[in-house]
Amino acid sequence: MPQRSMGFPAARRQAYIPALIPPLIGSAVGRAVCAMPLPSFDPADYPQQLASKVARYKAEFAAFDLPEPEVFASEPQAYRLRAEFRMWHTGDRVDYAMFDPADPKTAIVLDTFAPAAPPIAAAMPRLRDALIASEPLKRKLFQVDFLATLSGELMITLVYHRPLDEAWEAAAAGLAAELGVQLIGRSRKQKIVLGRDWLLEAFELDGRQLHYQQLDGSFTQPNGGVNRKMLGWARARAAGIGGDLLELYCGNGNFTVALAPLFGRVLATEMSKPSVRAAEYNLEANGVANVTMVRMASDEISDALAGGREYRRMKDVDLAAYNFTTLFVDPPRAGLDAPTVELARGFDNILYISCNPNTLRDNVAALQATHRIAAAAAFDQFPYTHHLECGLLLVRRAG
């Protein structure tokens, strides 16, 4: 029987947005409603586009004596594990569509989407044809979201502007079986799950086979291949440091699982309840036993470590027993707030993964008096866009 729960998921992080910007639209084979021209796209241009982003990164951080960054490129195609499309209705047809921000009222109808990972690319035409053939499935269908894994699993979420009834449920059950996917239907105050609302990712990293539960509606890395490179770089920088690790914004434990074996103990924090549950599942699934999870915001843990008020969620955590040598942060686009920057000043080593070079630069400037950049990296999570994920290892200055 389908599972049911109420309400829509929390808003996705900004990392979803680049799927909809013009360069990626050009990578799709499509036709424009009202004959709108598609931007050009050529994978042969990718190396130069990435080089330009890295050059900008180096120029913007030159004042901080940025070491030559290690550059981790993406696959030029078939790299996105997440994609979402508006659904465009024309007569009896329904098609995937995107919108150019320069002309948001004009839909670009897609037949294929080159950035999509193989499970998504294979499912797109089969799903569209099944929707066209089924009135209960296509009626007032507004949006389709795809979530895939490197291990080949796929979840499809159909979003509607109408209540979902028994006819939809019966048709959806047949569709899920036909496609061999996890299928979710959503409308206002309604969620129907055919199968399960999570996927299990699995991949090899430094000789370990890692497993991650990925929940519907929770943040996951969109570029699985580059994510593996991020994890490998972070592990290489952390190797040999020793002591204990404090991790903020740990999400579902993506970095926690990879880094924990390199430290004595780990204290990891995250505010989202679903992400905390997924992180706890992932720690157990990977046999990681040296991590303590607490559901606290970064400013709260900063206050607790500074000897501030007592927090009920920390009642079983003996902070004084930790020998913290390293702080790991992968914050939202806003970067680290002032209390967290102040907290960071107390650590010998700061491993920082950033999805926003502008706020990263501000944080590095605030730490300049106490820390220097010892290593740098560039991770191209979003090819053909201006977005660049950055990695820095900051170490305390001598004296």
C-alpha positions, 0 to 999 in steps of 0.5 A: 500500500502507498505511504501517505504524509501531508505537505510539500518538502522544504525548499531546495537549496540554491544548487537546484537553480543552475539546471534552469539557466540558459547554457544548460537549456542549450544542451537539450534537444528541444523546440521553442514554443513561439520559435524562441531560439536556443542558446548554443552548446558544445562540450568541446567548449567546456575546458575553456569555460572551466579555465575561465572560472578558475582564472576568476577564482584565482584573481578574486583570491590573489590578495590572500596568497591563494596556492595553485588550486587543484581543479576537478572537472565534471564530465561534460555530459550526463552528470546531473543526478537531479533535474526538475522540469515544468510540464507544458500541456498542448492539446493531448500532449504534455512535454518537459519545459524550461524557461529562459530567465531573459524571457520567463513567459516563453516555454522551451519544450525539451525532448532530451536533456544532455546534462541528465545522468543516465537513469534520468535520461533513460526515463524521460521519454518513457515517462513522457509517453506514459503521461500522454497516454494516461488522463489521470496521470497528466491532468493538471500535472504541473512539474516533474522532479527527478532524483538519481544515484550513481548506483542507478536508482531513480525517484520521480516526483509528479507535482499537481494542481489538483487533489490526487484520487484513487484513479491517479493512485492506480495509474501511478502504481502501474507507472512505477512498476513499468518504469521500475522507479520510486514514484511520489505524487504531490499536490497541496497538503497531499503526498502519496508514495509508491514504493519509498521516498528515499534512495540508497546511493553507493560508490567507492572512495579510497578503498571503502564502499560508501552508502548514503540514504537520500531523502525526498525533499532533502539536499543532495549533491547534484553532480555525483562524480564531482562530489566523489572528487570533493570527498577525496580532496577533503580526505587528503587534506585531513589525513594526518591531522589527528585529534577530533573534528567539529563539523557544521552543516553536516546534512545527511552526513555526506562528508561526515561518513568520509572524514570520520575514520581520519579523526579520533572523535567527531561532533557533527551538527545539523538543523534539519530533522530529516537530514539528521535522521538520514545522517544517523542512518548513513553513519550506521550503514557505513559502520561509523561509530565515532560520531555524535550528532546534535541538532543545533544551529551553527550560532548555538554550537558556537555559543556552547563552545564559548561557554554560553548558556546550557543547551538541552540538546547538548546535555549528553555531550561532554565538550571538554573531553574533545580535543578539537583540531579541525573545523569542517564547514560546508555552509549555505550560500550565505557563508559563515555568520559572525559567531561562526567566524569567531568560533573558527578562529579557535581552530588550528585547521579549517576545512571549508567547502563553499558554493559561493566564492563571494561569501567565502572571500568575505570569510577568508578576509575575516580570518586573515589575521589568524589563518593562511590558506594552505591548500585550494581546490575548484570543483565544477559542480555546474558545468556551463554556468558561472557557478564554481564550488571551492575548497580551502584548507586554512591553517593557523599562522605561526605565532 
